[in-house]
Amino acid sequence: NGNQIILGDINADCSYFQRTDEFSTWKWKVRDDADTTVSPNTDCAYDRIIVNEDMDNEIPAVGIDTRITPSMSDHYLVHTIIQTEER
């Protein structure tokens, strides 16, 4: 399969999303209990970083930048560093 990553605002939480078996073996690096929305009225992980097993070891950590304000965006920024091996 090789290294595969899905990332961005994919509305993968709350009323927009129900997890299926399709990605059950993938690693959800932004966890379900994370809040990636700026609004105090929501607590949802809409923004995700999801990787397949081959890519998992190359994502040491993820972060959520909570310095974002509503005048900038309605979502916090999710970010990561990708560490690849020399081949």
Backbone as a printed PyTorch tensor [residue, N CA C, xyz], in Angstrom:
tensor([[[  0.8110,  -1.2090,   0.0000],
         [  0.0000,   0.0000,   0.0000],
         [  0.8450,   1.2600,   0.0000]],

        [[  1.9760,   1.2460,   0.6730],
         [  2.7950,   2.4420,   0.7570],
         [  2.2450,   3.4110,   1.7860]],

        [[  2.9040,   4.5440,   1.9010],
         [  2.4910,   5.5610,   2.8620],
         [  1.2950,   6.3400,   2.3370]],

        [[  0.2490,   6.3950,   3.1500],
         [ -0.9470,   7.1420,   2.7600],
         [ -1.4110,   7.9760,   3.9410]],

        [[ -1.8460,   9.2100,   3.6470],
         [ -2.3140,  10.1270,   4.6780],
         [ -3.5430,  10.8600,   4.1680]],

        [[ -4.5070,  11.0230,   5.0450],
         [ -5.6910,  11.8380,   4.7740],
         [ -5.6720,  12.9360,   5.8260]],

        [[ -5.7380,  14.1870,   5.3940],
         [ -5.7210,  15.2560,   6.3840],
         [ -6.5380,  16.4390,   5.9160]],

        [[ -7.0510,  17.1520,   6.8770],
         [ -7.7970,  18.3620,   6.5720],
         [ -9.1450,  18.3970,   7.2520]],

        [[ -9.9470,  19.3330,   6.8180],
         [-11.2950,  19.5300,   7.3410],
         [-12.2140,  18.5520,   6.6250]],

        [[-12.3990,  17.3930,   7.2300],
         [-13.2250,  16.3630,   6.5950],
         [-14.4970,  16.0760,   7.3900]],

        [[-14.8280,  16.9630,   8.3380],
         [-16.0550,  16.8290,   9.1410],
         [-16.2200,  15.4160,   9.6950]],

        [[-15.1350,  14.8570,  10.2240],
         [-15.1430,  13.4670,  10.6800],
         [-15.4490,  13.3660,  12.1740]],

        [[-16.5660,  13.9450,  12.5900],
         [-16.9910,  13.8390,  13.9820],
         [-18.4070,  14.3930,  14.1220]],

        [[-18.9600,  14.2250,  15.2810],
         [-20.2880,  14.7080,  15.6690],
         [-21.3470,  14.2460,  14.6760]],

        [[-22.3180,  15.0860,  14.3750],
         [-23.4620,  14.6520,  13.5700],
         [-23.1240,  14.4190,  12.0960]],

        [[-21.9420,  14.8650,  11.6460],
         [-21.5710,  14.7200,  10.2410],
         [-21.0100,  13.3470,   9.8970]],

        [[-20.6360,  12.5630,  10.8960],
         [-19.8070,  11.4060,  10.5980],
         [-20.1210,  10.2330,  11.5160]],

        [[-20.2010,   9.0560,  10.9330],
         [-20.2470,   7.8190,  11.6950],
         [-19.1510,   6.9190,  11.1620]],

        [[-18.2800,   6.4850,  12.0510],
         [-17.1460,   5.6760,  11.6430],
         [-17.6170,   4.3260,  11.1140]],

        [[-17.0100,   3.9020,  10.0070],
         [-17.3240,   2.6090,   9.3980],
         [-16.0710,   1.7380,   9.4360]],

        [[-16.2050,   0.5250,   8.9820],
         [-15.0640,  -0.3890,   8.9410],
         [-14.0490,  -0.0110,   7.8700]],

        [[-14.4280,   0.8860,   6.9730],
         [-13.5580,   1.2420,   5.8540],
         [-12.1760,   1.7230,   6.3020]],

        [[-12.1060,   2.4660,   7.4150],
         [-10.8320,   2.9830,   7.9130],
         [-10.5000,   2.4280,   9.2950]],

        [[-11.0220,   1.2530,   9.6170],
         [-10.8280,   0.7040,  10.9620],
         [ -9.3730,   0.3470,  11.2590]],

        [[ -8.5840,   0.0510,  10.2500],
         [ -7.1840,  -0.2890,  10.4850],
         [ -6.2690,   0.9270,  10.4110]],

        [[ -6.8010,   2.0870,  10.0530],
         [ -6.0120,   3.3100,   9.9620],
         [ -5.8360,   3.9070,  11.3510]],

        [[ -4.8050,   4.7090,  11.5220],
         [ -4.5100,   5.3680,  12.7920],
         [ -5.0480,   6.7980,  12.7320]],

        [[ -5.9400,   7.1020,  13.6470],
         [ -6.5510,   8.4310,  13.7300],
         [ -5.6840,   9.2660,  14.6610]],

        [[ -4.7930,  10.0630,  14.0840],
         [ -3.8120,  10.8060,  14.8630],
         [ -4.4430,  11.9720,  15.6240]],

        [[ -5.4810,  12.5980,  15.0760],
         [ -6.2840,  13.5560,  15.8340],
         [ -7.4250,  12.7490,  16.4290]],

        [[ -7.4070,  12.5970,  17.7300],
         [ -8.3290,  11.6840,  18.4070],
         [ -9.7680,  12.2000,  18.4120]],

        [[-10.6890,  11.2860,  18.6540],
         [-12.1140,  11.6180,  18.6640],
         [-12.4770,  12.6480,  19.7390]],

        [[-11.7370,  12.6800,  20.8310],
         [-12.0750,  13.6110,  21.9110],
         [-11.4400,  14.9940,  21.7310]],

        [[-10.7450,  15.2080,  20.6250],
         [-10.1420,  16.5170,  20.3480],
         [-11.2210,  17.4960,  19.8690]],

        [[-10.9880,  18.7670,  20.0950],
         [-11.8720,  19.8170,  19.5810],
         [-11.0700,  20.6570,  18.6030]],

        [[-11.4470,  20.6250,  17.3310],
         [-10.7300,  21.4060,  16.3220],
         [-11.5480,  22.6060,  15.8520]],

        [[-12.5900,  22.9440,  16.6010],
         [-13.4220,  24.0820,  16.2370],
         [-13.1790,  25.2450,  17.1810]],

        [[-13.2040,  26.4440,  16.6480],
         [-12.9660,  27.6490,  17.4310],
         [-14.1680,  27.9830,  18.3120]],

        [[-15.3530,  27.6790,  17.8610],
         [-16.5740,  28.0450,  18.5770],
         [-16.6610,  27.3730,  19.9470]],

        [[-17.0420,  28.1300,  20.9660],
         [-17.2450,  27.5210,  22.2880],
         [-18.5130,  26.6600,  22.3390]],

        [[-19.3460,  26.7420,  21.3130],
         [-20.6040,  25.9920,  21.2810],
         [-20.4720,  24.5920,  20.6920]],

        [[-19.2950,  24.2570,  20.1520],
         [-19.0860,  22.9260,  19.5870],
         [-17.8450,  22.2970,  20.2050]],

        [[-17.8320,  20.9960,  20.2070],
         [-16.6980,  20.2340,  20.7180],
         [-16.5230,  19.0300,  19.7970]],

        [[-16.0160,  19.2810,  18.5930],
         [-15.9390,  18.2490,  17.5640],
         [-14.5570,  18.2340,  16.9230]],

        [[-14.1340,  17.0430,  16.5420],
         [-12.8590,  16.8750,  15.8340],
         [-13.1390,  16.7700,  14.3380]],

        [[-13.5240,  17.8720,  13.7460],
         [-13.8190,  17.8720,  12.3160],
         [-12.5560,  17.7450,  11.4710]],

        [[-11.4740,  18.3100,  11.9560],
         [-10.2120,  18.3020,  11.2160],
         [ -9.4000,  17.1080,  11.6860]],

        [[ -8.8950,  16.3270,  10.7490],
         [ -8.2470,  15.0680,  11.1070],
         [ -6.9430,  14.8620,  10.3660]],

        [[ -6.1020,  14.0380,  10.9700],
         [ -4.9260,  13.4820,  10.3170],
         [ -5.0550,  11.9830,  10.5230]],

        [[ -5.2470,  11.2690,   9.4190],
         [ -5.4870,   9.8300,   9.4560],
         [ -4.4320,   9.1760,   8.5630]],

        [[ -3.7630,   8.1650,   9.0810],
         [ -2.6910,   7.5320,   8.3140],
         [ -2.8780,   6.0220,   8.2800]],

        [[ -2.3800,   5.4100,   7.2120],
         [ -2.4010,   3.9490,   7.1670],
         [ -1.2420,   3.4130,   8.0050]],

        [[ -1.2070,   2.1110,   8.1770],
         [ -0.2080,   1.4940,   9.0470],
         [  1.2170,   1.7730,   8.5890]],

        [[  1.4470,   1.8020,   7.2770],
         [  2.7910,   2.0740,   6.7490],
         [  3.2770,   3.4730,   7.1410]],

        [[  2.3640,   4.4170,   7.2460],
         [  2.7150,   5.8100,   7.5220],
         [  2.7820,   6.1110,   9.0200]],

        [[  2.2140,   5.2490,   9.8420],
         [  2.0610,   5.5380,  11.2670],
         [  3.3660,   5.9000,  11.9620]],

        [[  4.4380,   5.1850,  11.6890],
         [  5.7100,   5.4590,  12.3560],
         [  6.3730,   6.7450,  11.8780]],

        [[  5.8960,   7.3050,  10.8020],
         [  6.4940,   8.5270,  10.2680],
         [  5.7890,   9.7940,  10.7600]],

        [[  4.7690,   9.6110,  11.5840],
         [  4.0530,  10.7370,  12.1880],
         [  4.2850,  10.6490,  13.6960]],

        [[  5.3250,  11.3020,  14.2210],
         [  5.6360,  11.1590,  15.6400],
         [  4.6020,  11.8150,  16.5630]],

        [[  3.9730,  12.8790,  16.1130],
         [  2.9930,  13.5910,  16.9420],
         [  2.1780,  14.5310,  16.0690]],

        [[  1.0340,  14.9200,  16.5820],
         [  0.2110,  15.9440,  15.9220],
         [ -0.0700,  17.0420,  16.9360]],

        [[ -0.4680,  18.1780,  16.4120],
         [ -0.8160,  19.2890,  17.2790],
         [ -2.0350,  20.0050,  16.7610]],

        [[ -2.6470,  20.7620,  17.6560],
         [ -3.7930,  21.6020,  17.3120],
         [ -3.4480,  23.0090,  17.7850]],

        [[ -3.3840,  23.9470,  16.8510],
         [ -3.0150,  25.3270,  17.1660],
         [ -4.2590,  26.0730,  17.6310]],

        [[ -4.3760,  26.2640,  18.9290],
         [ -5.5660,  26.9110,  19.4970],
         [ -5.4260,  28.4290,  19.5740]],

        [[ -4.3780,  28.9890,  18.9700],
         [ -4.2370,  30.4510,  18.9290],
         [ -5.1070,  31.0800,  17.8460]],

        [[ -5.7520,  30.2590,  17.0490],
         [ -6.6120,  30.7610,  15.9820],
         [ -7.8510,  31.3980,  16.6050]],

        [[ -8.2440,  32.5410,  16.0860],
         [ -9.4240,  33.2510,  16.5930],
         [-10.5560,  33.1710,  15.5690]],

        [[-11.7900,  33.4280,  15.9910],
         [-12.9060,  33.3810,  15.0420],
         [-12.7610,  34.3440,  13.8600]],

        [[-12.0130,  35.4200,  14.0230],
         [-11.8070,  36.3320,  12.8860],
         [-10.8810,  35.7240,  11.8430]],

        [[-10.1030,  34.7080,  12.2250],
         [ -9.1960,  34.0370,  11.2890],
         [ -9.8640,  32.8520,  10.6100]],

        [[-10.5630,  32.0110,  11.3950],
         [-11.1540,  30.7800,  10.8760],
         [-12.1420,  30.2350,  11.8980]],

        [[-13.0050,  29.3400,  11.4700],
         [-13.9030,  28.6800,  12.4240],
         [-13.3040,  27.3530,  12.9060]],

        [[-12.0830,  27.0520,  12.4480],
         [-11.3880,  25.8330,  12.8600],
         [ -9.9890,  26.1750,  13.3500]],

        [[ -9.5250,  25.4210,  14.3270],
         [ -8.1170,  25.4770,  14.6860],
         [ -7.3190,  24.7620,  13.5870]],

        [[ -6.0350,  25.0100,  13.5500],
         [ -5.1750,  24.3410,  12.5790],
         [ -4.6250,  23.0520,  13.1940]],

        [[ -4.7310,  21.9610,  12.4650],
         [ -4.0630,  20.7300,  12.8870],
         [ -2.7600,  20.6390,  12.1090]],

        [[ -1.7220,  20.1330,  12.7700],
         [ -0.4200,  20.0780,  12.1090],
         [  0.3680,  18.8780,  12.5930]],

        [[  1.3540,  18.5220,  11.8010],
         [  2.2280,  17.4050,  12.1320],
         [  3.5690,  17.5800,  11.4360]],

        [[  4.5100,  16.7810,  11.8500],
         [  5.8010,  16.6690,  11.1670],
         [  5.8470,  15.2570,  10.6000]],

        [[  6.2760,  15.1530,   9.3700],
         [  6.4200,  13.8420,   8.7480],
         [  7.9130,  13.5260,   8.6860]],

        [[  8.2890,  12.4250,   9.3460],
         [  9.6840,  12.0030,   9.3580],
         [  9.8150,  10.7580,   8.5040]],

        [[ 10.5100,  10.8900,   7.3900],
         [ 10.6810,   9.7470,   6.5050],
         [ 12.0890,   9.2070,   6.5970]],

        [[ 12.2320,   7.9500,   6.2950],
         [ 13.5510,   7.3260,   6.2550],
         [ 14.1900,   7.6110,   4.9150]],

        [[ 15.5100,   7.7380,   4.9070],
         [ 16.2400,   7.8480,   3.6450],
         [ 16.1870,   6.4960,   2.9680]],

        [[ 15.8550,   6.4630,   1.6930],
         [ 15.7460,   5.1910,   0.9840],
         [ 16.6370,   5.1690,  -0.2130]]])
